[in-house]
Amino acid sequence: MLTYPQIDPVALQIGPLSVHWYGLTYLAAFGLFMLLGLRRLQHQPYAAMTGERAWARRDIEDILFYGVLGVVLGGRLGYCLFYKPLHYLSHPLEILQIWTGGMSFHGGLLGVIVALIWYARSRHRPWLEVTDLVAPCVPTGLAAGRVGNFINGELWGRFSPTDLPWGMVFPQSGSLLPRHPSQVYQFLLEGLLLFVLLWLYARQPRRLGEVSGAFLVGYGVLRFTAEYFREPDAFLGLLSLGMSMGQWLCVPMVLAGALIWAWAQRGAGAGRA
């Protein structure tokens, strides 16, 4: 049995300026996206596109800019609407208080989808061509975020068997019983495993939309699985069918991904991606 090491969330203190580890994990996520996005431009069909359809470094930079806006705005609004709608309807100004915490991955995903629709329309590109490019570059950012969750000692897991070698005590949870280090599970599943599978899948010629559909299904299934080990939010608990809010939000995600992938398989996604 292990004990959470109580890591100082502040990485660097310079006078009144505090640099938090969680902020650094976001910077790492953006840096990894930029690096992987440039590598994706060497894959087909993007490397073969010429003329007005050609992709360049500037496109990756612009997508990152729009994506950051989508993550922050969508993540915050998603948390307020999915998890505490009545509270934020009564206190709407608190929606702007991002520094108090409260972000939703599924809300961030919706924000990124809207941002990429805007980008695709402004550049006159097929939306799924953009999302197929972006999808394999996302899981490493998710992995970085889970590292930040672990450093902050938040989003701990459910109680584990007392003889589980990696069961971890999180004193801040209010209990000294061992729990699953669910942040690590999600780092390994939604981050590293999803990245490896999706990157290898996307390197081969695929129909338009197949990579995007695979990402939605892959993340949804892996997040759904990890939620069985993660402690549900105290103010929500488990919902219908004994499932957490995170699991319920994964259901439409998996269905949407399966539909997109099936649509692409039927040849509706003309062209390769």
C-alpha positions as CSV (number, residue, x, y, z in Angstrom):
1,M,0.0,0.0,0.0
2,L,1.3,3.4,-1.0
3,T,0.7,6.9,0.3
4,Y,0.2,9.9,-1.9
5,P,3.5,11.9,-1.7
6,Q,1.8,15.3,-1.2
7,I,3.5,17.1,-4.1
8,D,3.6,20.9,-3.9
9,P,1.3,22.1,-6.7
10,V,3.6,25.2,-7.1
11,A,6.6,24.4,-9.3
12,L,8.3,27.8,-9.1
13,Q,7.7,30.8,-7.0
14,I,9.2,34.2,-8.1
15,G,8.0,36.9,-5.8
16,P,4.2,37.2,-6.1
17,L,4.3,35.0,-9.3
18,S,3.5,31.3,-8.8
19,V,4.0,28.8,-11.6
20,H,1.9,25.8,-11.0
21,W,2.7,22.3,-12.2
22,Y,-0.8,22.0,-13.6
23,G,-0.2,25.0,-15.8
24,L,3.1,23.5,-17.0
25,T,1.2,20.3,-18.0
26,Y,-1.0,22.4,-20.2
27,L,2.1,23.9,-21.8
28,A,3.5,20.4,-22.3
29,A,0.2,19.4,-23.9
30,F,0.3,22.3,-26.3
31,G,3.9,21.7,-27.2
32,L,3.3,18.0,-27.8
33,F,0.3,18.8,-30.1
34,M,2.5,21.2,-32.1
35,L,5.3,18.6,-32.5
36,L,2.9,15.7,-33.4
37,G,0.9,18.0,-35.7
38,L,4.0,18.8,-37.8
39,R,4.7,15.0,-37.9
40,R,1.2,14.4,-39.1
41,L,1.7,16.7,-42.1
42,Q,4.3,14.1,-43.3
43,H,1.6,11.4,-43.4
44,Q,-0.8,10.8,-46.3
45,P,-2.9,12.3,-47.6
46,Y,-1.7,15.6,-46.1
47,A,1.9,15.3,-47.5
48,A,0.6,14.8,-51.1
49,M,-1.7,17.9,-51.0
50,T,-0.6,20.8,-53.2
51,G,-1.8,24.2,-54.3
52,E,-4.7,25.6,-52.3
53,R,-5.1,22.3,-50.5
54,A,-1.5,22.1,-49.2
55,W,-1.0,22.0,-45.4
56,A,1.7,24.0,-43.7
57,R,3.1,24.8,-40.2
58,R,0.9,27.9,-40.0
59,D,-2.2,25.6,-40.2
60,I,-1.0,23.7,-37.2
61,E,-0.3,26.9,-35.3
62,D,-3.8,28.2,-36.1
63,I,-5.5,25.0,-35.2
64,L,-3.7,25.1,-31.8
65,F,-4.8,28.7,-31.2
66,Y,-8.5,27.8,-32.0
67,G,-8.2,24.6,-30.1
68,V,-6.9,26.3,-26.9
69,L,-9.9,28.6,-27.0
70,G,-12.2,25.7,-27.5
71,V,-10.7,23.7,-24.6
72,V,-10.9,26.5,-22.1
73,L,-14.3,27.9,-23.0
74,G,-15.9,24.6,-23.7
75,G,-14.3,22.9,-20.8
76,R,-15.6,25.5,-18.3
77,L,-19.1,25.8,-19.8
78,G,-19.3,22.0,-20.0
79,Y,-18.5,21.6,-16.3
80,C,-21.1,24.3,-15.4
81,L,-23.8,22.8,-17.5
82,F,-23.1,19.0,-17.0
83,Y,-22.1,18.9,-13.4
84,K,-23.6,22.0,-11.5
85,P,-26.2,23.6,-13.7
86,L,-28.5,24.8,-10.9
87,H,-25.6,26.3,-8.9
88,Y,-24.3,28.3,-11.9
89,L,-27.7,29.4,-13.0
90,S,-28.1,30.9,-9.6
91,H,-24.6,32.3,-9.6
92,P,-23.8,33.1,-13.3
93,L,-20.8,35.3,-12.6
94,E,-19.0,32.3,-11.1
95,I,-18.8,30.8,-14.5
96,L,-16.0,33.2,-15.3
97,Q,-14.0,32.2,-12.2
98,I,-11.9,29.5,-14.0
99,W,-9.2,29.8,-11.4
100,T,-11.5,28.3,-8.8
101,G,-11.4,25.0,-10.7
102,G,-14.0,23.0,-12.6
103,M,-13.3,21.8,-16.2
104,S,-15.0,19.1,-18.2
105,F,-13.2,17.0,-20.8
106,H,-16.5,16.4,-22.7
107,G,-17.3,20.1,-22.6
108,G,-13.7,20.8,-23.8
109,L,-14.2,18.3,-26.7
110,L,-17.4,20.1,-27.8
111,G,-15.6,23.4,-27.6
112,V,-12.8,22.0,-29.8
113,I,-15.3,20.6,-32.3
114,V,-16.9,24.1,-32.6
115,A,-13.5,25.7,-33.0
116,L,-12.5,23.2,-35.7
117,I,-15.7,23.8,-37.5
118,W,-14.9,27.5,-37.5
119,Y,-11.4,26.8,-38.7
120,A,-12.5,24.4,-41.5
121,R,-15.1,26.9,-42.8
122,S,-12.6,29.8,-42.7
123,R,-10.1,27.8,-44.7
124,H,-12.6,26.1,-47.0
125,R,-11.5,22.6,-45.9
126,P,-13.6,19.6,-45.2
127,W,-14.2,19.4,-41.4
128,L,-13.4,15.7,-41.2
129,E,-10.1,16.3,-43.0
130,V,-9.2,18.7,-40.2
131,T,-10.4,16.4,-37.4
132,D,-8.6,13.4,-38.9
133,L,-5.4,15.4,-38.9
134,V,-5.9,16.5,-35.3
135,A,-7.3,13.3,-33.6
136,P,-4.0,11.3,-33.2
137,C,-2.3,14.4,-31.7
138,V,-4.8,14.7,-28.8
139,P,-4.1,11.8,-26.5
140,T,-0.7,13.0,-25.4
141,G,-2.3,16.2,-24.2
142,L,-4.8,14.1,-22.2
143,A,-1.9,12.2,-20.7
144,A,-0.3,15.5,-19.6
145,G,-3.5,16.6,-18.0
146,R,-3.7,13.4,-16.0
147,V,-0.2,14.0,-14.7
148,G,-1.4,17.4,-13.5
149,N,-4.4,15.8,-11.8
150,F,-2.0,13.4,-9.9
151,I,0.3,16.2,-8.9
152,N,-2.7,18.1,-7.5
153,G,-3.8,15.0,-5.7
154,E,-7.3,15.3,-7.2
155,L,-9.7,13.0,-9.0
156,W,-8.6,10.1,-6.9
157,G,-10.0,6.6,-7.4
158,R,-12.6,4.4,-5.6
159,F,-11.5,2.2,-2.7
160,S,-9.2,-0.6,-3.7
161,P,-8.6,-4.0,-2.1
162,T,-6.2,-3.5,0.9
163,D,-3.8,-6.0,-0.6
164,L,-3.5,-4.2,-4.0
165,P,0.3,-3.4,-4.2
166,W,-0.3,0.0,-5.9
167,G,-3.4,0.9,-3.8
168,M,-2.7,4.5,-2.7
169,V,-3.9,6.4,0.4
170,F,-5.0,10.0,-0.5
171,P,-5.3,11.7,2.9
172,Q,-7.1,14.7,1.3
173,S,-9.9,12.4,0.4
174,G,-10.9,12.2,4.1
175,S,-10.1,8.5,4.3
176,L,-6.9,6.6,5.1
177,L,-8.1,3.5,3.2
178,P,-6.2,2.7,0.0
179,R,-7.8,3.8,-3.3
180,H,-7.1,3.1,-7.0
181,P,-4.7,5.8,-8.4
182,S,-7.2,6.4,-11.2
183,Q,-5.3,9.4,-12.5
184,V,-2.5,6.9,-13.4
185,Y,-5.0,4.5,-15.0
186,Q,-6.4,7.3,-17.1
187,F,-2.9,8.5,-18.0
188,L,-2.1,5.0,-19.2
189,L,-5.4,4.3,-21.0
190,E,-6.7,7.5,-22.4
191,G,-3.2,8.9,-22.8
192,L,-0.5,6.5,-23.8
193,L,-2.5,3.5,-25.0
194,L,-4.9,5.6,-27.1
195,F,-2.1,7.5,-28.6
196,V,-0.1,4.4,-29.7
197,L,-3.2,2.7,-31.1
198,L,-4.5,5.8,-32.9
199,W,-1.1,7.0,-34.2
200,L,-0.5,3.5,-35.7
201,Y,-4.0,3.4,-37.1
202,A,-3.8,6.9,-38.7
203,R,-0.4,6.2,-40.4
204,Q,-2.1,3.9,-42.9
205,P,-4.3,5.3,-45.6
206,R,-7.9,5.8,-44.2
207,R,-11.1,7.0,-45.6
208,L,-12.2,10.5,-44.7
209,G,-13.7,10.3,-41.1
210,E,-12.3,6.9,-40.1
211,V,-9.6,8.4,-37.8
212,S,-12.0,10.8,-36.2
213,G,-14.5,8.0,-35.6
214,A,-11.8,5.8,-34.2
215,F,-10.7,8.5,-31.7
216,L,-14.3,9.1,-30.4
217,V,-14.9,5.3,-30.0
218,G,-11.4,4.7,-28.5
219,Y,-11.5,7.5,-26.0
220,G,-15.1,6.8,-25.1
221,V,-14.5,3.1,-24.4
222,L,-11.3,3.7,-22.4
223,R,-12.7,6.6,-20.4
224,F,-15.9,4.5,-19.7
225,T,-13.7,1.7,-18.4
226,A,-11.5,4.0,-16.3
227,E,-14.6,5.5,-14.6
228,Y,-15.2,2.2,-12.8
229,F,-12.1,2.9,-10.8
230,R,-12.5,6.7,-10.3
231,E,-14.5,8.1,-7.4
232,P,-17.6,9.9,-8.8
233,D,-18.1,13.5,-7.9
234,A,-19.4,13.8,-4.3
235,F,-22.2,16.2,-5.3
236,L,-23.4,13.8,-8.0
237,G,-22.5,10.3,-6.9
238,L,-23.6,7.5,-9.2
239,L,-26.5,8.1,-11.6
240,S,-28.9,5.7,-13.4
241,L,-27.7,2.1,-13.9
242,G,-24.9,2.7,-11.4
243,M,-23.0,4.8,-13.9
244,S,-21.1,8.0,-13.3
245,M,-21.7,11.3,-15.1
246,G,-18.4,10.7,-17.0
247,Q,-19.7,7.3,-18.2
248,W,-23.0,8.7,-19.4
249,L,-21.2,11.4,-21.3
250,C,-19.1,8.8,-23.0
251,V,-22.2,7.0,-24.4
252,P,-23.2,9.6,-27.0
253,M,-19.5,10.0,-27.8
254,V,-19.0,6.3,-28.6
255,L,-22.3,6.2,-30.7
256,A,-21.2,9.3,-32.6
257,G,-17.8,7.8,-33.3
258,A,-19.3,4.5,-34.5
259,L,-21.7,6.3,-36.8
260,I,-18.9,8.4,-38.3
261,W,-16.7,5.4,-38.8
262,A,-19.5,3.4,-40.4
263,W,-20.4,6.3,-42.7
264,A,-16.8,6.4,-43.8
265,Q,-16.7,2.6,-44.3
266,R,-19.7,2.8,-46.6
267,G,-17.7,5.0,-48.9
268,A,-19.6,8.2,-48.0
269,G,-16.3,9.7,-47.0
270,A,-14.9,9.9,-50.5
271,G,-11.2,10.3,-50.5
272,R,-8.5,9.0,-48.2
273,A,-7.4,10.5,-44.9
